[in-house]
Amino acid sequence: MKTDIHPEYHEITVVMTDGTTYKTRSTWGSPGDTMKLDIDPNSHPAWTGGDARINSQDGQVAKFNKKFEGFGLK
């Protein structure tokens, strides 16, 4: 195996949408970083079978609504 071609694999903390946390190993970020999830199995409709509890202030729907908020259609 070639040396120095693989990304660093380190421990990070993952924060779920309900606030629970767990530690895992990943190549994402830096050692000790915290990854906060917007969507996870607790909130995604594919796993919950219902409406998603997505809080997306910067999502595509929010951008669309902001762009056309003065258009007059509801």
mmCIF file of the N, C-alpha and C atoms, coordinates in Angstrom:
data_MODEL
# 
_entry.id   MODEL 
# 
loop_
_atom_site.group_PDB 
_atom_site.id 
_atom_site.type_symbol 
_atom_site.label_atom_id 
_atom_site.label_alt_id 
_atom_site.label_comp_id 
_atom_site.label_asym_id 
_atom_site.label_entity_id 
_atom_site.label_seq_id 
_atom_site.pdbx_PDB_ins_code 
_atom_site.Cartn_x 
_atom_site.Cartn_y 
_atom_site.Cartn_z 
_atom_site.occupancy 
_atom_site.B_iso_or_equiv 
_atom_site.pdbx_formal_charge 
_atom_site.auth_seq_id 
_atom_site.auth_comp_id 
_atom_site.auth_asym_id 
_atom_site.auth_atom_id 
_atom_site.pdbx_PDB_model_num 
ATOM 1   N N  . MET A 1 1  ? 0.843   -1.172 0.000  1.00 0.00 ? 1  MET A N  1 
ATOM 2   C CA . MET A 1 1  ? 0.000   0.000  0.000  1.00 0.00 ? 1  MET A CA 1 
ATOM 3   C C  . MET A 1 1  ? 0.893   1.242  0.000  1.00 0.00 ? 1  MET A C  1 
ATOM 4   N N  . LYS A 1 2  ? 0.500   2.241  -0.776 1.00 0.00 ? 2  LYS A N  1 
ATOM 5   C CA . LYS A 1 2  ? 1.273   3.482  -0.834 1.00 0.00 ? 2  LYS A CA 1 
ATOM 6   C C  . LYS A 1 2  ? 1.143   4.241  0.479  1.00 0.00 ? 2  LYS A C  1 
ATOM 7   N N  . THR A 1 3  ? 2.209   4.931  0.856  1.00 0.00 ? 3  THR A N  1 
ATOM 8   C CA . THR A 1 3  ? 2.184   5.725  2.080  1.00 0.00 ? 3  THR A CA 1 
ATOM 9   C C  . THR A 1 3  ? 1.780   7.157  1.763  1.00 0.00 ? 3  THR A C  1 
ATOM 10  N N  . ASP A 1 4  ? 1.204   7.825  2.732  1.00 0.00 ? 4  ASP A N  1 
ATOM 11  C CA . ASP A 1 4  ? 0.850   9.250  2.674  1.00 0.00 ? 4  ASP A CA 1 
ATOM 12  C C  . ASP A 1 4  ? -0.176  9.585  1.587  1.00 0.00 ? 4  ASP A C  1 
ATOM 13  N N  . ILE A 1 5  ? -1.046  8.649  1.203  1.00 0.00 ? 5  ILE A N  1 
ATOM 14  C CA . ILE A 1 5  ? -2.086  8.987  0.222  1.00 0.00 ? 5  ILE A CA 1 
ATOM 15  C C  . ILE A 1 5  ? -3.481  8.932  0.843  1.00 0.00 ? 5  ILE A C  1 
ATOM 16  N N  . HIS A 1 6  ? -3.597  8.421  2.058  1.00 0.00 ? 6  HIS A N  1 
ATOM 17  C CA . HIS A 1 6  ? -4.894  8.273  2.700  1.00 0.00 ? 6  HIS A CA 1 
ATOM 18  C C  . HIS A 1 6  ? -5.175  9.452  3.618  1.00 0.00 ? 6  HIS A C  1 
ATOM 19  N N  . PRO A 1 7  ? -6.435  9.895  3.701  1.00 0.00 ? 7  PRO A N  1 
ATOM 20  C CA . PRO A 1 7  ? -6.759  11.001 4.603  1.00 0.00 ? 7  PRO A CA 1 
ATOM 21  C C  . PRO A 1 7  ? -6.623  10.559 6.065  1.00 0.00 ? 7  PRO A C  1 
ATOM 22  N N  . GLU A 1 8  ? -6.442  11.536 6.931  1.00 0.00 ? 8  GLU A N  1 
ATOM 23  C CA . GLU A 1 8  ? -6.315  11.258 8.362  1.00 0.00 ? 8  GLU A CA 1 
ATOM 24  C C  . GLU A 1 8  ? -7.657  10.782 8.911  1.00 0.00 ? 8  GLU A C  1 
ATOM 25  N N  . TYR A 1 9  ? -7.635  9.726  9.695  1.00 0.00 ? 9  TYR A N  1 
ATOM 26  C CA . TYR A 1 9  ? -8.828  9.130  10.284 1.00 0.00 ? 9  TYR A CA 1 
ATOM 27  C C  . TYR A 1 9  ? -8.773  9.412  11.777 1.00 0.00 ? 9  TYR A C  1 
ATOM 28  N N  . HIS A 1 10 ? -9.726  10.204 12.296 1.00 0.00 ? 10 HIS A N  1 
ATOM 29  C CA . HIS A 1 10 ? -9.660  10.671 13.674 1.00 0.00 ? 10 HIS A CA 1 
ATOM 30  C C  . HIS A 1 10 ? -11.053 10.651 14.307 1.00 0.00 ? 10 HIS A C  1 
ATOM 31  N N  . GLU A 1 11 ? -11.116 10.946 15.598 1.00 0.00 ? 11 GLU A N  1 
ATOM 32  C CA . GLU A 1 11 ? -12.379 10.926 16.336 1.00 0.00 ? 11 GLU A CA 1 
ATOM 33  C C  . GLU A 1 11 ? -13.052 12.291 16.298 1.00 0.00 ? 11 GLU A C  1 
ATOM 34  N N  . ILE A 1 12 ? -14.383 12.301 16.026 1.00 0.00 ? 12 ILE A N  1 
ATOM 35  C CA . ILE A 1 12 ? -15.191 13.522 16.048 1.00 0.00 ? 12 ILE A CA 1 
ATOM 36  C C  . ILE A 1 12 ? -16.441 13.244 16.874 1.00 0.00 ? 12 ILE A C  1 
ATOM 37  N N  . THR A 1 13 ? -17.169 14.302 17.216 1.00 0.00 ? 13 THR A N  1 
ATOM 38  C CA . THR A 1 13 ? -18.434 14.192 17.926 1.00 0.00 ? 13 THR A CA 1 
ATOM 39  C C  . THR A 1 13 ? -19.550 14.565 16.969 1.00 0.00 ? 13 THR A C  1 
ATOM 40  N N  . VAL A 1 14 ? -20.600 13.749 16.936 1.00 0.00 ? 14 VAL A N  1 
ATOM 41  C CA . VAL A 1 14 ? -21.758 14.003 16.085 1.00 0.00 ? 14 VAL A CA 1 
ATOM 42  C C  . VAL A 1 14 ? -22.929 14.383 16.983 1.00 0.00 ? 14 VAL A C  1 
ATOM 43  N N  . VAL A 1 15 ? -23.616 15.504 16.651 1.00 0.00 ? 15 VAL A N  1 
ATOM 44  C CA . VAL A 1 15 ? -24.779 15.964 17.403 1.00 0.00 ? 15 VAL A CA 1 
ATOM 45  C C  . VAL A 1 15 ? -26.011 15.746 16.538 1.00 0.00 ? 15 VAL A C  1 
ATOM 46  N N  . MET A 1 16 ? -26.939 14.925 17.033 1.00 0.00 ? 16 MET A N  1 
ATOM 47  C CA . MET A 1 16 ? -28.174 14.618 16.315 1.00 0.00 ? 16 MET A CA 1 
ATOM 48  C C  . MET A 1 16 ? -29.146 15.794 16.443 1.00 0.00 ? 16 MET A C  1 
ATOM 49  N N  . THR A 1 17 ? -30.252 15.753 15.691 1.00 0.00 ? 17 THR A N  1 
ATOM 50  C CA . THR A 1 17 ? -31.224 16.851 15.718 1.00 0.00 ? 17 THR A CA 1 
ATOM 51  C C  . THR A 1 17 ? -31.916 16.972 17.069 1.00 0.00 ? 17 THR A C  1 
ATOM 52  N N  . ASP A 1 18 ? -32.009 15.881 17.832 1.00 0.00 ? 18 ASP A N  1 
ATOM 53  C CA . ASP A 1 18 ? -32.649 15.950 19.148 1.00 0.00 ? 18 ASP A CA 1 
ATOM 54  C C  . ASP A 1 18 ? -31.666 16.323 20.255 1.00 0.00 ? 18 ASP A C  1 
ATOM 55  N N  . GLY A 1 19 ? -30.417 16.590 19.904 1.00 0.00 ? 19 GLY A N  1 
ATOM 56  C CA . GLY A 1 19 ? -29.418 17.036 20.874 1.00 0.00 ? 19 GLY A CA 1 
ATOM 57  C C  . GLY A 1 19 ? -28.530 15.932 21.412 1.00 0.00 ? 19 GLY A C  1 
ATOM 58  N N  . THR A 1 20 ? -28.853 14.673 21.142 1.00 0.00 ? 20 THR A N  1 
ATOM 59  C CA . THR A 1 20 ? -27.991 13.600 21.612 1.00 0.00 ? 20 THR A CA 1 
ATOM 60  C C  . THR A 1 20 ? -26.677 13.610 20.835 1.00 0.00 ? 20 THR A C  1 
ATOM 61  N N  . THR A 1 21 ? -25.626 13.149 21.479 1.00 0.00 ? 21 THR A N  1 
ATOM 62  C CA . THR A 1 21 ? -24.310 13.155 20.845 1.00 0.00 ? 21 THR A CA 1 
ATOM 63  C C  . THR A 1 21 ? -23.697 11.766 20.925 1.00 0.00 ? 21 THR A C  1 
ATOM 64  N N  . TYR A 1 22 ? -22.795 11.512 20.015 1.00 0.00 ? 22 TYR A N  1 
ATOM 65  C CA . TYR A 1 22 ? -21.987 10.312 20.085 1.00 0.00 ? 22 TYR A CA 1 
ATOM 66  C C  . TYR A 1 22 ? -20.664 10.572 19.395 1.00 0.00 ? 22 TYR A C  1 
ATOM 67  N N  . LYS A 1 23 ? -19.675 9.791  19.754 1.00 0.00 ? 23 LYS A N  1 
ATOM 68  C CA . LYS A 1 23 ? -18.343 9.923  19.160 1.00 0.00 ? 23 LYS A CA 1 
ATOM 69  C C  . LYS A 1 23 ? -18.172 8.834  18.113 1.00 0.00 ? 23 LYS A C  1 
ATOM 70  N N  . THR A 1 24 ? -17.524 9.193  17.021 1.00 0.00 ? 24 THR A N  1 
ATOM 71  C CA . THR A 1 24 ? -17.230 8.247  15.962 1.00 0.00 ? 24 THR A CA 1 
ATOM 72  C C  . THR A 1 24 ? -15.916 8.635  15.326 1.00 0.00 ? 24 THR A C  1 
ATOM 73  N N  . ARG A 1 25 ? -15.437 7.805  14.434 1.00 0.00 ? 25 ARG A N  1 
ATOM 74  C CA . ARG A 1 25 ? -14.208 8.104  13.714 1.00 0.00 ? 25 ARG A CA 1 
ATOM 75  C C  . ARG A 1 25 ? -14.562 8.473  12.292 1.00 0.00 ? 25 ARG A C  1 
ATOM 76  N N  . SER A 1 26 ? -13.861 9.466  11.733 1.00 0.00 ? 26 SER A N  1 
ATOM 77  C CA . SER A 1 26 ? -14.189 9.970  10.413 1.00 0.00 ? 26 SER A CA 1 
ATOM 78  C C  . SER A 1 26 ? -12.982 10.655 9.798  1.00 0.00 ? 26 SER A C  1 
ATOM 79  N N  . THR A 1 27 ? -13.054 10.886 8.496  1.00 0.00 ? 27 THR A N  1 
ATOM 80  C CA . THR A 1 27 ? -12.045 11.686 7.814  1.00 0.00 ? 27 THR A CA 1 
ATOM 81  C C  . THR A 1 27 ? -12.497 13.138 7.707  1.00 0.00 ? 27 THR A C  1 
ATOM 82  N N  . TRP A 1 28 ? -13.733 13.435 8.154  1.00 0.00 ? 28 TRP A N  1 
ATOM 83  C CA . TRP A 1 28 ? -14.296 14.784 8.100  1.00 0.00 ? 28 TRP A CA 1 
ATOM 84  C C  . TRP A 1 28 ? -13.659 15.659 9.170  1.00 0.00 ? 28 TRP A C  1 
ATOM 85  N N  . GLY A 1 29 ? -13.393 16.919 8.856  1.00 0.00 ? 29 GLY A N  1 
ATOM 86  C CA . GLY A 1 29 ? -12.923 17.894 9.832  1.00 0.00 ? 29 GLY A CA 1 
ATOM 87  C C  . GLY A 1 29 ? -11.565 17.587 10.413 1.00 0.00 ? 29 GLY A C  1 
ATOM 88  N N  . SER A 1 30 ? -11.380 18.068 11.638 1.00 0.00 ? 30 SER A N  1 
ATOM 89  C CA . SER A 1 30 ? -10.128 17.878 12.368 1.00 0.00 ? 30 SER A CA 1 
ATOM 90  C C  . SER A 1 30 ? -10.411 17.069 13.622 1.00 0.00 ? 30 SER A C  1 
ATOM 91  N N  . PRO A 1 31 ? -9.399  16.510 14.226 1.00 0.00 ? 31 PRO A N  1 
ATOM 92  C CA . PRO A 1 31 ? -9.616  15.762 15.467 1.00 0.00 ? 31 PRO A CA 1 
ATOM 93  C C  . PRO A 1 31 ? -10.318 16.622 16.521 1.00 0.00 ? 31 PRO A C  1 
ATOM 94  N N  . GLY A 1 32 ? -11.385 16.075 17.112 1.00 0.00 ? 32 GLY A N  1 
ATOM 95  C CA . GLY A 1 32 ? -12.120 16.789 18.148 1.00 0.00 ? 32 GLY A CA 1 
ATOM 96  C C  . GLY A 1 32 ? -13.222 17.695 17.639 1.00 0.00 ? 32 GLY A C  1 
ATOM 97  N N  . ASP A 1 33 ? -13.400 17.855 16.324 1.00 0.00 ? 33 ASP A N  1 
ATOM 98  C CA . ASP A 1 33 ? -14.462 18.700 15.779 1.00 0.00 ? 33 ASP A CA 1 
ATOM 99  C C  . ASP A 1 33 ? -15.834 18.125 16.091 1.00 0.00 ? 33 ASP A C  1 
ATOM 100 N N  . THR A 1 34 ? -16.864 18.985 16.004 1.00 0.00 ? 34 THR A N  1 
ATOM 101 C CA . THR A 1 34 ? -18.243 18.577 16.234 1.00 0.00 ? 34 THR A CA 1 
ATOM 102 C C  . THR A 1 34 ? -19.036 18.774 14.959 1.00 0.00 ? 34 THR A C  1 
ATOM 103 N N  . MET A 1 35 ? -19.714 17.713 14.522 1.00 0.00 ? 35 MET A N  1 
ATOM 104 C CA . MET A 1 35 ? -20.571 17.767 13.334 1.00 0.00 ? 35 MET A CA 1 
ATOM 105 C C  . MET A 1 35 ? -22.021 17.815 13.808 1.00 0.00 ? 35 MET A C  1 
ATOM 106 N N  . LYS A 1 36 ? -22.730 18.906 13.492 1.00 0.00 ? 36 LYS A N  1 
ATOM 107 C CA . LYS A 1 36 ? -24.126 19.051 13.880 1.00 0.00 ? 36 LYS A CA 1 
ATOM 108 C C  . LYS A 1 36 ? -24.994 18.699 12.671 1.00 0.00 ? 36 LYS A C  1 
ATOM 109 N N  . LEU A 1 37 ? -25.852 17.705 12.841 1.00 0.00 ? 37 LEU A N  1 
ATOM 110 C CA . LEU A 1 37 ? -26.685 17.226 11.744 1.00 0.00 ? 37 LEU A CA 1 
ATOM 111 C C  . LEU A 1 37 ? -27.985 18.018 11.640 1.00 0.00 ? 37 LEU A C  1 
ATOM 112 N N  . ASP A 1 38 ? -28.397 18.350 10.413 1.00 0.00 ? 38 ASP A N  1 
ATOM 113 C CA . ASP A 1 38 ? -29.688 18.979 10.161 1.00 0.00 ? 38 ASP A CA 1 
ATOM 114 C C  . ASP A 1 38 ? -30.751 17.914 9.930  1.00 0.00 ? 38 ASP A C  1 
ATOM 115 N N  . ILE A 1 39 ? -30.353 16.809 9.363  1.00 0.00 ? 39 ILE A N  1 
ATOM 116 C CA . ILE A 1 39 ? -31.259 15.699 9.094  1.00 0.00 ? 39 ILE A CA 1 
ATOM 117 C C  . ILE A 1 39 ? -30.575 14.421 9.556  1.00 0.00 ? 39 ILE A C  1 
ATOM 118 N N  . ASP A 1 40 ? -31.309 13.596 10.278 1.00 0.00 ? 40 ASP A N  1 
ATOM 119 C CA . ASP A 1 40 ? -30.792 12.306 10.720 1.00 0.00 ? 40 ASP A CA 1 
ATOM 120 C C  . ASP A 1 40 ? -31.941 11.307 10.778 1.00 0.00 ? 40 ASP A C  1 
ATOM 121 N N  . PRO A 1 41 ? -31.688 10.064 11.140 1.00 0.00 ? 41 PRO A N  1 
ATOM 122 C CA . PRO A 1 41 ? -32.772 9.076  11.172 1.00 0.00 ? 41 PRO A CA 1 
ATOM 123 C C  . PRO A 1 41 ? -33.917 9.435  12.123 1.00 0.00 ? 41 PRO A C  1 
ATOM 124 N N  . ASN A 1 42 ? -33.675 10.351 13.082 1.00 0.00 ? 42 ASN A N  1 
ATOM 125 C CA . ASN A 1 42 ? -34.747 10.772 13.991 1.00 0.00 ? 42 ASN A CA 1 
ATOM 126 C C  . ASN A 1 42 ? -35.703 11.754 13.341 1.00 0.00 ? 42 ASN A C  1 
ATOM 127 N N  . SER A 1 43 ? -35.278 12.437 12.273 1.00 0.00 ? 43 SER A N  1 
ATOM 128 C CA . SER A 1 43 ? -36.116 13.482 11.684 1.00 0.00 ? 43 SER A CA 1 
ATOM 129 C C  . SER A 1 43 ? -36.429 13.274 10.211 1.00 0.00 ? 43 SER A C  1 
ATOM 130 N N  . HIS A 1 44 ? -35.737 12.378 9.538  1.00 0.00 ? 44 HIS A N  1 
ATOM 131 C CA . HIS A 1 44 ? -35.938 12.202 8.095  1.00 0.00 ? 44 HIS A CA 1 
ATOM 132 C C  . HIS A 1 44 ? -37.187 11.347 7.839  1.00 0.00 ? 44 HIS A C  1 
ATOM 133 N N  . PRO A 1 45 ? -38.063 11.796 6.929  1.00 0.00 ? 45 PRO A N  1 
ATOM 134 C CA . PRO A 1 45 ? -39.309 11.060 6.684  1.00 0.00 ? 45 PRO A CA 1 
ATOM 135 C C  . PRO A 1 45 ? -39.103 9.649  6.140  1.00 0.00 ? 45 PRO A C  1 
ATOM 136 N N  . ALA A 1 46 ? -37.965 9.363  5.561  1.00 0.00 ? 46 ALA A N  1 
ATOM 137 C CA . ALA A 1 46 ? -37.710 8.012  5.077  1.00 0.00 ? 46 ALA A CA 1 
ATOM 138 C C  . ALA A 1 46 ? -37.658 7.019  6.237  1.00 0.00 ? 46 ALA A C  1 
ATOM 139 N N  . TRP A 1 47 ? -37.248 7.476  7.423  1.00 0.00 ? 47 TRP A N  1 
ATOM 140 C CA . TRP A 1 47 ? -37.180 6.606  8.586  1.00 0.00 ? 47 TRP A CA 1 
ATOM 141 C C  . TRP A 1 47 ? -38.362 6.819  9.526  1.00 0.00 ? 47 TRP A C  1 
ATOM 142 N N  . THR A 1 48 ? -38.917 8.031  9.582  1.00 0.00 ? 48 THR A N  1 
ATOM 143 C CA . THR A 1 48 ? -40.005 8.295  10.517 1.00 0.00 ? 48 THR A CA 1 
ATOM 144 C C  . THR A 1 48 ? -41.359 7.991  9.914  1.00 0.00 ? 48 THR A C  1 
ATOM 145 N N  . GLY A 1 49 ? -41.467 7.977  8.585  1.00 0.00 ? 49 GLY A N  1 
ATOM 146 C CA . GLY A 1 49 ? -42.734 7.679  7.937  1.00 0.00 ? 49 GLY A CA 1 
ATOM 147 C C  . GLY A 1 49 ? -43.694 8.847  7.929  1.00 0.00 ? 49 GLY A C  1 
ATOM 148 N N  . GLY A 1 50 ? -43.238 10.049 8.233  1.00 0.00 ? 50 GLY A N  1 
ATOM 149 C CA . GLY A 1 50 ? -44.114 11.211 8.279  1.00 0.00 ? 50 GLY A CA 1 
ATOM 150 C C  . GLY A 1 50 ? -43.407 12.453 7.790  1.00 0.00 ? 50 GLY A C  1 
ATOM 151 N N  . ASP A 1 51 ? -43.934 13.584 8.197  1.00 0.00 ? 51 ASP A N  1 
ATOM 152 C CA . ASP A 1 51 ? -43.349 14.861 7.807  1.00 0.00 ? 51 ASP A CA 1 
ATOM 153 C C  . ASP A 1 51 ? -42.016 15.058 8.503  1.00 0.00 ? 51 ASP A C  1 
ATOM 154 N N  . ALA A 1 52 ? -41.087 15.651 7.792  1.00 0.00 ? 52 ALA A N  1 
ATOM 155 C CA . ALA A 1 52 ? -39.770 15.927 8.356  1.00 0.00 ? 52 ALA A CA 1 
ATOM 156 C C  . ALA A 1 52 ? -39.833 17.150 9.241  1.00 0.00 ? 52 ALA A C  1 
ATOM 157 N N  . ARG A 1 53 ? -39.045 17.115 10.294 1.00 0.00 ? 53 ARG A N  1 
ATOM 158 C CA . ARG A 1 53 ? -38.923 18.273 11.173 1.00 0.00 ? 53 ARG A CA 1 
ATOM 159 C C  . ARG A 1 53 ? -37.645 19.008 10.810 1.00 0.00 ? 53 ARG A C  1 
ATOM 160 N N  . ILE A 1 54 ? -37.578 19.496 9.591  1.00 0.00 ? 54 ILE A N  1 
ATOM 161 C CA . ILE A 1 54 ? -36.364 20.107 9.087  1.00 0.00 ? 54 ILE A CA 1 
ATOM 162 C C  . ILE A 1 54 ? -36.393 21.614 9.366  1.00 0.00 ? 54 ILE A C  1 
ATOM 163 N N  . ASN A 1 55 ? -35.358 22.091 9.989  1.00 0.00 ? 55 ASN A N  1 
ATOM 164 C CA . ASN A 1 55 ? -35.219 23.509 10.256 1.00 0.00 ? 55 ASN A CA 1 
ATOM 165 C C  . ASN A 1 55 ? -34.173 24.040 9.291  1.00 0.00 ? 55 ASN A C  1 
ATOM 166 N N  . SER A 1 56 ? -34.599 24.411 8.082  1.00 0.00 ? 56 SER A N  1 
ATOM 167 C CA . SER A 1 56 ? -33.633 24.829 7.062  1.00 0.00 ? 56 SER A CA 1 
ATOM 168 C C  . SER A 1 56 ? -33.838 26.298 6.713  1.00 0.00 ? 56 SER A C  1 
ATOM 169 N N  . GLN A 1 57 ? -33.169 27.154 7.430  1.00 0.00 ? 57 GLN A N  1 
ATOM 170 C CA . GLN A 1 57 ? -33.260 28.577 7.163  1.00 0.00 ? 57 GLN A CA 1 
ATOM 171 C C  . GLN A 1 57 ? -32.459 28.955 5.936  1.00 0.00 ? 57 GLN A C  1 
ATOM 172 N N  . ASP A 1 58 ? -31.496 28.142 5.570  1.00 0.00 ? 58 ASP A N  1 
ATOM 173 C CA . ASP A 1 58 ? -30.660 28.431 4.417  1.00 0.00 ? 58 ASP A CA 1 
ATOM 174 C C  . ASP A 1 58 ? -30.933 27.477 3.266  1.00 0.00 ? 58 ASP A C  1 
ATOM 175 N N  . GLY A 1 59 ? -32.028 26.728 3.340  1.00 0.00 ? 59 GLY A N  1 
ATOM 176 C CA . GLY A 1 59 ? -32.332 25.744 2.320  1.00 0.00 ? 59 GLY A CA 1 
ATOM 177 C C  . GLY A 1 59 ? -32.920 26.362 1.066  1.00 0.00 ? 59 GLY A C  1 
ATOM 178 N N  . GLN A 1 60 ? -33.162 25.530 0.076  1.00 0.00 ? 60 GLN A N  1 
ATOM 179 C CA . GLN A 1 60 ? -33.678 25.988 -1.210 1.00 0.00 ? 60 GLN A CA 1 
ATOM 180 C C  . GLN A 1 60 ? -35.076 26.595 -1.080 1.00 0.00 ? 60 GLN A C  1 
ATOM 181 N N  . VAL A 1 61 ? -35.934 25.993 -0.244 1.00 0.00 ? 61 VAL A N  1 
ATOM 182 C CA . VAL A 1 61 ? -37.286 26.528 -0.066 1.00 0.00 ? 61 VAL A CA 1 
ATOM 183 C C  . VAL A 1 61 ? -37.230 27.908 0.576  1.00 0.00 ? 61 VAL A C  1 
ATOM 184 N N  . ALA A 1 62 ? -36.370 28.081 1.571  1.00 0.00 ? 62 ALA A N  1 
ATOM 185 C CA . ALA A 1 62 ? -36.228 29.377 2.229  1.00 0.00 ? 62 ALA A CA 1 
ATOM 186 C C  . ALA A 1 62 ? -35.711 30.432 1.249  1.00 0.00 ? 62 ALA A C  1 
ATOM 187 N N  . LYS A 1 63 ? -34.762 30.052 0.401  1.00 0.00 ? 63 LYS A N  1 
ATOM 188 C CA . LYS A 1 63 ? -34.240 30.994 -0.594 1.00 0.00 ? 63 LYS A CA 1 
ATOM 189 C C  . LYS A 1 63 ? -35.328 31.387 -1.592 1.00 0.00 ? 63 LYS A C  1 
ATOM 190 N N  . PHE A 1 64 ? -36.127 30.411 -2.015 1.00 0.00 ? 64 PHE A N  1 
ATOM 191 C CA . PHE A 1 64 ? -37.216 30.685 -2.945 1.00 0.00 ? 64 PHE A CA 1 
ATOM 192 C C  . PHE A 1 64 ? -38.240 31.622 -2.310 1.00 0.00 ? 64 PHE A C  1 
ATOM 193 N N  . ASN A 1 65 ? -38.645 31.309 -1.066 1.00 0.00 ? 65 ASN A N  1 
ATOM 194 C CA . ASN A 1 65 ? -39.630 32.149 -0.382 1.00 0.00 ? 65 ASN A CA 1 
ATOM 195 C C  . ASN A 1 65 ? -39.119 33.563 -0.178 1.00 0.00 ? 65 ASN A C  1 
ATOM 196 N N  . LYS A 1 66 ? -37.844 33.718 0.155  1.00 0.00 ? 66 LYS A N  1 
ATOM 197 C CA . LYS A 1 66 ? -37.276 35.048 0.345  1.00 0.00 ? 66 LYS A CA 1 
ATOM 198 C C  . LYS A 1 66 ? -37.246 35.821 -0.977 1.00 0.00 ? 66 LYS A C  1 
ATOM 199 N N  . LYS A 1 67 ? -36.899 35.129 -2.054 1.00 0.00 ? 67 LYS A N  1 
ATOM 200 C CA . LYS A 1 67 ? -36.800 35.774 -3.371 1.00 0.00 ? 67 LYS A CA 1 
ATOM 201 C C  . LYS A 1 67 ? -38.164 36.268 -3.844 1.00 0.00 ? 67 LYS A C  1 
ATOM 202 N N  . PHE A 1 68 ? -39.224 35.513 -3.569 1.00 0.00 ? 68 PHE A N  1 
ATOM 203 C CA . PHE A 1 68 ? -40.544 35.849 -4.090 1.00 0.00 ? 68 PHE A CA 1 
ATOM 204 C C  . PHE A 1 68 ? -41.528 36.284 -2.995 1.00 0.00 ? 68 PHE A C  1 
ATOM 205 N N  . GLU A 1 69 ? -41.041 36.747 -1.833 1.00 0.00 ? 69 GLU A N  1 
ATOM 206 C CA . GLU A 1 69 ? -41.926 37.107 -0.729 1.00 0.00 ? 69 GLU A CA 1 
ATOM 207 C C  . GLU A 1 69 ? -42.824 38.300 -1.068 1.00 0.00 ? 69 GLU A C  1 
ATOM 208 N N  . GLY A 1 70 ? -42.411 39.217 -1.907 1.00 0.00 ? 70 GLY A N  1 
ATOM 209 C CA . GLY A 1 70 ? -43.221 40.377 -2.239 1.00 0.00 ? 70 GLY A CA 1 
ATOM 210 C C  . GLY A 1 70 ? -44.074 40.193 -3.487 1.00 0.00 ? 70 GLY A C  1 
ATOM 211 N N  . PHE A 1 71 ? -44.140 38.985 -3.993 1.00 0.00 ? 71 PHE A N  1 
ATOM 212 C CA . PHE A 1 71 ? -44.843 38.716 -5.239 1.00 0.00 ? 71 PHE A CA 1 
ATOM 213 C C  . PHE A 1 71 ? -46.360 38.755 -5.084 1.00 0.00 ? 71 PHE A C  1 
ATOM 214 N N  . GLY A 1 72 ? -46.858 38.493 -3.873 1.00 0.00 ? 72 GLY A N  1 
ATOM 215 C CA . GLY A 1 72 ? -48.290 38.604 -3.608 1.00 0.00 ? 72 GLY A CA 1 
ATOM 216 C C  . GLY A 1 72 ? -49.064 37.311 -3.638 1.00 0.00 ? 72 GLY A C  1 
ATOM 217 N N  . LEU A 1 73 ? -48.436 36.198 -3.937 1.00 0.00 ? 73 LEU A N  1 
ATOM 218 C CA . LEU A 1 73 ? -49.135 34.903 -3.946 1.00 0.00 ? 73 LEU A CA 1 
ATOM 219 C C  . LEU A 1 73 ? -48.869 34.182 -2.638 1.00 0.00 ? 73 LEU A C  1 
ATOM 220 N N  . LYS A 1 74 ? -49.869 33.524 -2.125 1.00 0.00 ? 74 LYS A N  1 
ATOM 221 C CA . LYS A 1 74 ? -49.713 32.755 -0.888 1.00 0.00 ? 74 LYS A CA 1 
ATOM 222 C C  . LYS A 1 74 ? -50.127 31.330 -1.121 1.00 0.00 ? 74 LYS A C  1 
# 
